[in-house]
Amino acid sequence: MAPRDLRGKVAIVGADEADRLGRRPEVSVLTLHAEAAKNALADAGLTIADVDGLFTAGISSNLLGEYLGVVSRYTDSTSVGGCSFIIHVEHAMLALAAGMIDVALITHGESGRSRVGASGYAFSPSEIRGQFETPFGTTGAVSTFALLATRHMHEYGTTMEQMAAVSVATRQWAAMHPKAVMKDPITIDDVLSSRMICWPHTLLMCCLVTDAGGAVVLTRADRARDLKKPPVYVLGTGEATAHVHTSVMRDMTTSESSKLAGRAAFEMAGVAHKEIDVAEFYDAFAFTPMLALEDLGFVKPGESGPFVASGRTGPGGDFPMNTNGGGLSYSHSGMYGMYTLIELTRQLRGEAGERQVKDAAIGIAHGPGGMWASAATLIAGRDA
């Protein structure tokens, strides 16, 4: 079966977050998964008894199944960073289309802020990163993500003011989201004058650190049409992995995995870039979605800075991006990819309330995983 043959064969039929996002030291990671699963299944008009395919990252799907009471015919714990949940959509699509399962549940839960049951971030000297990267100060996302932003500034003249525009636009979207953690208006000057975290990223260019959970439910298109909510059809998917260590990237102004994943999704969907009505791009830092704009082909290399500075991605702009407020203002528990799926589903159903993009029919969700190491892309639509 060619990838194009899978277009529109499965659909997202349920999507929701955990009961509350932000700071929740009273709950475990499993509770965040469970709340999200319960809410997403209710959104679909299904129950846990309907689930026979279970997908998650960060924890074992076997452990999750035990906690939820699911005996699954298909299980997947692919975990390659924050884009893992977008990858799970592709894997669920394949299992559903093959008739191996009938209902796929993809869940996420993470105690990113309270760190309930969480381990530290340091890399052991026995690991390659612990030997060859950590001693030089590249100890995690805040430093490795900054490397690409810095190189992009050097190669293309990208400015901090342009990156700050991303933070401002996403805050404008967040002000319209009832569950967003940060809603107060900010300006370019506010972003630039906030304290420096790791050059060139100031505090307001960095994602939030929250406790959160989310889940989506998928089934085949023939069943989806009979369920509670309008289906959101999977039109195209793509995934790729290129490396683990940031220091071995061949070009620090682009992500090879993002280019491959995006190209695969567009080829499968058979749509043009101009047909995308709404975009949900992983924004661990203000520069992150800028690189997605370039690697996915919406703008040429080096052109993302002027593009975002023009105001086109904010409310009222012609390229609505991160309409939930993104990881910068809505919520970011550590593995953000799940929330691109939830917001894309709501936009294509017409359920986004005040922030609804008018006549949104086709949208895209995309994110990197690890330190720009992997990537996944989903193109979805109201119609199959």
C-alpha positions as CSV (number, residue, x, y, z in Angstrom):
1,M,0.0,0.0,0.0
2,A,1.4,3.4,-1.0
3,P,1.3,6.2,1.6
4,R,-1.2,8.2,-0.5
5,D,-3.6,5.2,-0.2
6,L,-3.8,5.8,3.6
7,R,-5.0,9.4,3.1
8,G,-8.3,9.9,5.0
9,K,-8.6,6.3,6.1
10,V,-8.5,7.1,9.9
11,A,-9.6,10.1,11.9
12,I,-9.0,11.8,15.3
13,V,-12.4,11.5,17.1
14,G,-11.5,12.6,20.6
15,A,-9.0,15.2,22.1
16,D,-8.6,16.8,25.5
17,E,-6.3,17.8,28.2
18,A,-6.0,16.7,31.8
19,D,-8.4,18.4,34.2
20,R,-6.0,21.3,35.0
21,L,-2.7,22.5,33.6
22,G,0.0,24.4,35.5
23,R,1.3,23.4,39.0
24,R,-0.1,20.2,40.3
25,P,2.2,18.7,43.0
26,E,-0.7,16.6,44.4
27,V,-0.9,14.2,41.4
28,S,1.3,11.6,39.8
29,V,2.3,11.4,36.1
30,L,-0.1,8.4,35.8
31,T,-2.9,10.5,37.1
32,L,-2.2,13.2,34.4
33,H,-2.3,10.4,31.8
34,A,-5.6,9.0,33.2
35,E,-7.4,12.4,33.4
36,A,-6.5,13.2,29.8
37,A,-7.5,9.7,28.6
38,K,-10.9,9.9,30.4
39,N,-11.6,13.3,29.0
40,A,-10.5,12.5,25.4
41,L,-12.6,9.3,25.4
42,A,-15.6,11.2,26.7
43,D,-15.1,13.8,24.0
44,A,-15.3,10.9,21.5
45,G,-18.3,9.3,23.1
46,L,-16.2,6.2,23.8
47,T,-15.1,4.4,27.0
48,I,-11.9,2.8,28.1
49,A,-13.4,-0.6,27.3
50,D,-13.4,0.4,23.6
51,V,-9.6,0.9,23.5
52,D,-7.5,-1.9,22.0
53,G,-4.5,0.1,20.9
54,L,-2.4,2.0,23.4
55,F,0.3,4.5,22.6
56,T,2.5,6.7,24.9
57,A,5.9,8.1,25.5
58,G,8.0,8.9,28.6
59,I,6.5,5.9,30.4
60,S,5.9,2.3,29.5
61,S,2.7,1.7,27.6
62,N,2.5,-1.6,29.6
63,L,2.5,0.4,32.9
64,L,-0.1,2.8,31.5
65,G,-2.3,-0.1,30.3
66,E,-2.2,-1.6,33.8
67,Y,-3.2,1.7,35.4
68,L,-6.0,2.4,33.0
69,G,-7.2,-1.2,32.8
70,V,-6.6,-1.6,29.1
71,V,-5.6,-5.0,27.7
72,S,-4.3,-3.9,24.3
73,R,-3.8,-5.8,21.1
74,Y,-1.3,-3.3,20.0
75,T,1.1,-1.3,22.1
76,D,3.7,1.4,21.3
77,S,6.1,3.2,23.6
78,T,8.1,5.0,20.9
79,S,9.9,7.8,22.7
80,V,12.1,10.1,20.7
81,G,11.3,13.4,22.4
82,G,8.4,15.8,22.3
83,C,7.2,14.9,18.8
84,S,6.6,11.3,19.9
85,F,2.9,11.7,20.1
86,I,2.7,13.0,16.5
87,I,4.7,10.0,15.5
88,H,2.1,7.8,17.4
89,V,-0.6,9.1,15.1
90,E,1.2,7.6,12.1
91,H,1.8,4.3,13.9
92,A,-1.9,4.2,15.0
93,M,-3.0,5.0,11.5
94,L,-1.0,2.0,10.2
95,A,-2.4,-0.3,12.8
96,L,-6.0,0.9,12.3
97,A,-5.8,0.7,8.5
98,A,-4.4,-2.8,8.7
99,G,-7.4,-3.9,10.9
100,M,-5.1,-4.8,13.8
101,I,-7.1,-2.5,16.2
102,D,-10.3,-0.6,16.2
103,V,-9.7,2.3,18.7
104,A,-6.3,3.9,19.4
105,L,-5.6,5.9,22.5
106,I,-2.5,8.2,22.6
107,T,-1.8,9.7,26.0
108,H,0.7,12.1,27.5
109,G,1.3,13.1,31.1
110,E,4.3,14.9,32.7
111,S,5.1,16.4,36.0
112,G,7.3,19.0,34.3
113,R,7.1,21.6,37.1
114,S,6.5,19.7,40.3
115,R,8.8,16.8,39.2
116,V,6.7,14.2,41.0
117,G,8.5,10.9,40.5
118,A,10.8,12.5,37.9
119,S,14.6,11.9,37.6
120,G,17.2,14.6,37.0
121,Y,18.4,15.9,33.6
122,A,22.1,15.4,34.0
123,F,23.8,13.0,31.6
124,S,26.1,10.4,33.2
125,P,29.8,10.3,32.3
126,S,29.2,6.8,31.0
127,E,27.0,8.3,28.2
128,I,28.4,9.9,25.1
129,R,26.7,13.2,25.9
130,G,28.1,13.0,29.4
131,Q,31.6,12.7,28.0
132,F,31.6,15.0,24.9
133,E,28.8,17.6,25.4
134,T,28.0,18.2,29.0
135,P,31.5,19.2,30.1
136,F,31.3,22.1,27.6
137,G,28.0,23.4,28.9
138,T,25.5,21.9,26.5
139,T,23.5,20.2,29.2
140,G,20.0,20.3,27.9
141,A,17.4,22.1,25.8
142,V,18.1,25.6,27.0
143,S,21.6,25.5,25.6
144,T,21.3,23.2,22.6
145,F,18.2,24.9,21.2
146,A,20.1,28.2,21.5
147,L,22.9,26.9,19.4
148,L,20.7,26.8,16.3
149,A,19.2,30.2,17.0
150,T,22.7,31.7,17.3
151,R,23.9,30.1,14.1
152,H,20.8,31.3,12.3
153,M,21.5,34.8,13.5
154,H,25.0,34.6,12.2
155,E,24.1,33.1,8.8
156,Y,20.9,35.1,8.0
157,G,20.9,38.2,10.2
158,T,18.0,36.9,12.2
159,T,17.4,39.3,15.2
160,M,16.2,38.9,18.8
161,E,13.4,41.4,18.0
162,Q,12.1,38.9,15.4
163,M,12.2,36.1,17.8
164,A,10.4,38.3,20.4
165,A,7.6,38.7,17.9
166,V,6.8,35.0,18.2
167,S,6.4,35.3,22.0
168,V,4.1,38.3,21.6
169,A,1.9,36.6,19.0
170,T,1.5,33.4,21.0
171,R,0.6,35.4,24.1
172,Q,-2.1,37.1,22.1
173,W,-3.5,33.7,21.2
174,A,-3.2,32.4,24.8
175,A,-5.3,35.3,26.1
176,M,-8.2,33.7,24.3
177,H,-7.6,30.2,25.7
178,P,-9.5,29.3,28.9
179,K,-6.8,26.8,30.0
180,A,-3.7,28.9,29.1
181,V,-1.3,29.4,32.0
182,M,0.0,32.9,30.9
183,K,-2.5,35.4,29.5
184,D,-1.3,38.9,30.4
185,P,-0.3,41.0,27.3
186,I,3.4,41.4,26.5
187,T,5.3,43.6,24.1
188,I,8.5,43.2,22.1
189,D,10.3,45.4,24.7
190,D,8.9,43.2,27.5
191,V,10.4,40.1,25.9
192,L,13.7,41.7,25.2
193,S,14.1,43.1,28.7
194,S,13.1,39.9,30.5
195,R,16.2,38.3,32.1
196,M,18.6,36.4,29.9
197,I,18.4,32.6,30.2
198,C,20.8,31.4,27.5
199,W,21.7,33.8,24.8
200,P,19.9,34.7,22.6
201,H,16.8,33.4,24.5
202,T,15.4,35.7,27.2
203,L,12.9,34.4,29.8
204,L,9.9,35.3,27.7
205,M,11.4,33.5,24.7
206,C,11.5,30.2,26.7
207,C,8.6,27.8,27.1
208,L,6.7,27.4,30.4
209,V,7.4,24.6,32.8
210,T,4.2,23.0,33.8
211,D,2.4,19.8,35.0
212,A,0.1,18.7,32.3
213,G,-1.5,15.9,30.3
214,G,-3.3,15.3,27.1
215,A,-4.8,12.6,24.9
216,V,-6.2,11.9,21.5
217,V,-8.4,9.0,20.2
218,L,-8.4,7.7,16.7
219,T,-10.5,5.1,14.8
220,R,-11.1,4.2,11.1
221,A,-13.1,6.7,9.0
222,D,-16.1,4.4,8.6
223,R,-16.6,4.3,12.3
224,A,-15.6,7.9,13.0
225,R,-18.6,9.2,11.1
226,D,-21.0,7.6,13.6
227,L,-19.4,9.0,16.7
228,K,-20.1,12.0,18.9
229,K,-18.0,14.7,17.3
230,P,-17.1,15.6,13.7
231,P,-14.0,13.5,12.7
232,V,-10.7,15.1,11.9
233,Y,-9.2,13.1,9.1
234,V,-5.5,12.2,8.9
235,L,-4.5,13.3,5.5
236,G,-0.7,13.0,5.7
237,T,2.0,12.0,8.1
238,G,5.7,11.9,8.3
239,E,8.4,11.0,10.8
240,A,12.2,11.0,10.8
241,T,15.2,10.7,13.1
242,A,18.6,12.1,12.1
243,H,20.9,12.0,15.2
244,V,21.0,12.3,19.0
245,H,23.8,14.7,19.7
246,T,23.4,18.3,18.7
247,S,27.2,18.5,18.1
248,V,27.0,16.1,15.2
249,M,24.4,18.1,13.2
250,R,25.8,18.7,9.7
251,D,24.1,22.1,9.5
252,M,23.0,24.0,12.5
253,T,20.6,26.3,10.6
254,T,18.2,23.5,9.6
255,S,16.8,20.2,10.8
256,E,17.2,17.3,8.5
257,S,14.5,15.2,10.3
258,S,12.0,18.1,10.0
259,K,12.6,18.4,6.2
260,L,12.1,14.6,5.7
261,A,9.0,14.4,7.9
262,G,7.4,17.4,6.4
263,R,8.0,16.3,2.8
264,A,6.5,12.9,3.6
265,A,3.4,14.4,5.1
266,F,2.8,16.8,2.2
267,E,3.3,14.1,-0.4
268,M,0.8,11.7,1.3
269,A,-1.7,14.5,1.9
270,G,-1.5,15.8,-1.7
271,V,-2.1,19.4,-0.6
272,A,-0.1,22.6,-1.3
273,H,1.3,24.8,1.3
274,K,-1.2,27.6,0.4
275,E,-4.0,25.2,1.4
276,I,-2.9,25.1,5.1
277,D,-5.3,27.2,7.1
278,V,-3.8,26.8,10.6
279,A,-0.5,25.6,11.9
280,E,0.5,24.2,15.3
281,F,4.3,24.1,15.6
282,Y,6.2,23.0,18.7
283,D,7.6,26.1,20.4
284,A,10.0,25.1,23.1
285,F,11.7,28.4,22.4
286,A,10.7,31.4,20.3
287,F,13.1,30.3,17.5
288,T,11.8,26.7,17.3
289,P,8.6,27.4,15.2
290,M,10.6,29.8,13.0
291,L,12.8,27.0,11.9
292,A,9.7,24.9,11.3
293,L,8.5,27.5,8.9
294,E,11.7,27.2,6.9
295,D,12.2,23.4,7.0
296,L,8.6,22.6,6.1
297,G,8.8,25.0,3.1
298,F,6.5,27.8,4.1
299,V,9.3,30.3,3.7
300,K,12.8,30.0,2.3
301,P,15.9,29.6,4.5
302,G,16.6,32.7,6.4
303,E,13.2,34.3,5.7
304,S,11.4,33.2,8.9
305,G,12.5,36.3,10.9
306,P,10.8,38.9,8.6
307,F,7.8,36.6,8.3
308,V,7.0,36.4,12.0
309,A,8.0,40.0,12.6
310,S,5.3,41.1,10.1
311,G,2.5,39.9,12.5
312,R,1.2,37.3,10.1
313,T,1.2,34.5,12.7
314,G,-0.9,36.3,15.4
315,P,-4.7,36.8,15.6
316,G,-5.9,38.4,12.4
317,G,-2.8,37.4,10.5
318,D,-3.0,35.3,7.3
319,F,-0.9,32.5,8.8
320,P,-2.5,31.6,12.2
321,M,0.2,29.8,14.1
322,N,0.1,28.2,17.6
323,T,-3.4,29.3,18.2
324,N,-3.6,27.8,21.7
325,G,-0.8,30.1,22.9
326,G,1.9,27.4,22.4
327,G,4.4,26.1,24.8
328,L,5.4,29.7,25.4
329,S,2.2,30.8,27.0
330,Y,-0.4,28.0,27.1
331,S,1.4,25.1,28.7
332,H,4.6,23.1,28.3
333,S,5.3,20.1,30.5
334,G,8.4,18.9,28.6
335,M,7.0,16.9,25.7
336,Y,4.8,19.3,24.0
337,G,3.8,17.5,20.8
338,M,0.5,16.2,22.2
339,Y,-0.9,19.7,22.5
340,T,-0.4,20.5,18.8
341,L,-2.7,17.6,18.1
342,I,-5.4,18.8,20.6
343,E,-5.4,22.3,19.3
344,L,-5.4,21.3,15.6
345,T,-8.4,19.0,16.3
346,R,-10.3,21.8,18.0
347,Q,-9.6,24.2,15.2
348,L,-10.7,21.8,12.4
349,R,-13.9,21.0,14.4
350,G,-14.6,24.7,14.8
351,E,-14.5,24.3,18.6
352,A,-11.8,26.9,19.4
353,G,-14.1,29.6,20.6
354,E,-12.8,33.2,20.5
355,R,-9.5,32.1,18.9
356,Q,-11.2,30.0,16.1
357,V,-9.6,30.5,12.7
358,K,-12.5,31.2,10.3
359,D,-13.3,28.4,7.8
360,A,-10.3,26.3,8.9
361,A,-10.4,23.2,6.8
362,I,-6.8,21.9,6.6
363,G,-4.2,22.2,9.2
364,I,-0.7,21.1,10.2
365,A,0.9,19.9,13.4
366,H,4.7,19.6,13.6
367,G,7.5,19.3,16.1
368,P,11.0,18.3,16.8
369,G,12.1,15.7,19.3
370,G,15.1,15.6,21.5
371,M,17.6,18.3,20.7
372,W,16.5,18.7,17.0
373,A,17.2,15.0,16.6
374,S,13.8,13.7,15.4
375,A,10.7,15.2,13.9
376,A,7.1,14.4,13.1
377,T,4.5,16.1,10.9
378,L,0.7,15.6,10.7
379,I,-1.6,17.2,8.1
380,A,-5.3,16.8,8.9
381,G,-8.6,18.1,7.5
382,R,-12.3,18.4,8.0
383,D,-12.9,16.3,4.9
384,A,-11.3,13.0,4.0
